[in-house]
Amino acid sequence: MKYFKLLVIPGIIFLLLMQACTSPMDVDTPRDKKPVFGEDYKMTGEISEMFFEENGTVKSFTDNHSYFKLDTAFGTNNIWMHLKLDDVSAESSKLKRISIKKLDITLDSICFNKPYKFDGRLSGTSKCGIQIARGVDASKDTTSYAGQSANCAEITFNLNKEKGELLMFLHSKVYENKIWIEYRDSTYIDYITVIRLDSSYVNGKLIVREVKEKIPKTVTVKLEEEKRKKDSLFLNGKFKLKF
């Protein structure tokens, strides 16, 4: 009987101790809560560095309120972006070749684990528009879209989560007409009408009359002739986004 009591008493003490202890998971302590849906889980980014080449020549742009959102919460790595760049130095009348004037790129929930190539569908939400200065003046500017005709553009990404950086590389080819004005002289023969007085005597009386004559005259004019020639534009851009 004593042996039975010795076994029961330690068991009762152990149960009482278990009930008195509270699991750390049951204690109400402050926790960081991160939403899994909605805009709150998207990280906002901005351009920290930018490098751009046009046909091998470095160009400078101003950022016209670009917008970047990044989501890496679910491993799919999606980006929402509206990149707007302006080249304020482009003077159409002084261009020897076609030149980029504005860059407008929209990406809507694009997975950046792989390169993205634009298909030219303007009805979609992801597109790449490049305003081209073709020469003469701004009235000759035109906007070309990657994926249409022979124009193309591709974007690749490189994410560094530890640094909070996303590198973005743009490669594009655009084909458009270079436009310029040539001047040349043109000559033609025109006739001017002159009036001279002719006098004669008739029956001893002086008769004066007007005589109209057409005299040839060489006229030279300067003509403007618009010329067009197919030209190409190769763009390479590198952007560092900080999040």
Phi, psi and omega in degrees: 000318178298323180296322179294319180294322180296328179282324185285320185296313177298326179294321179293319180298320180296319179295320179296321179294322179295322180288329181287333182276142178248134179294140177303332180290340181267354181279133179280100178238152179299137179228149174284125180247125179244120180294147181255356178226159177093183185287341190294334183273357177275133178270136179268135182235170177212159180284123176258330177217150181211135177224131185220134177237142176233111184052041177083358180253132181291136178236152178248139181231158170253140181277121184258067176059055176290162186223132181222134172226138184230140178228115176240013187294326187251009177083355180275338178055081179252151179229139172244128189210142168225098182266121181230114181236141179237137173256099186282349184269353185290119175246110188302322186291342184255006185281136174270335177223167176297152185214147178287137180247320178218145175236126183226105183241130176240129173236131182238104177055050180266131176287122184259022172287346180218162180299148178244127180246130182284139184258356175087001180279110182284343179285342179280176182264352177246120183204162181229108179253131181236113177278126186249130170274119186258357180116177181068281178201182185296339181293342179267358178296150179214159179250124177253146181244131178297135182101348177257141182056226180267000181285140182212158177203143179220141179239134174238156186230155175217111186264134173238096184295322183299320180270352183066039184235147172229117176271135181234129182243128180246131175231125185216149174232131181231136179239122180212168178277131168278133184241135175212168182247130173249142180249139177214152179273141177228135181242150176207163181263124176242159180240134176247146181263127177241152179244128176234156180265134180238131183237148178203161178258130176234118182054040176079006182245136182282125178244126178245131180221158179269136179236125178266134178228145175258123182247129179289145180216133179275126182244134178245128178233155178258122182256144173260133180230122180280129180246146179225142178212137181296133181226165182232155181222121180248121185246136174225121181231144175232128182232135174251119180255132177255135181239000000 
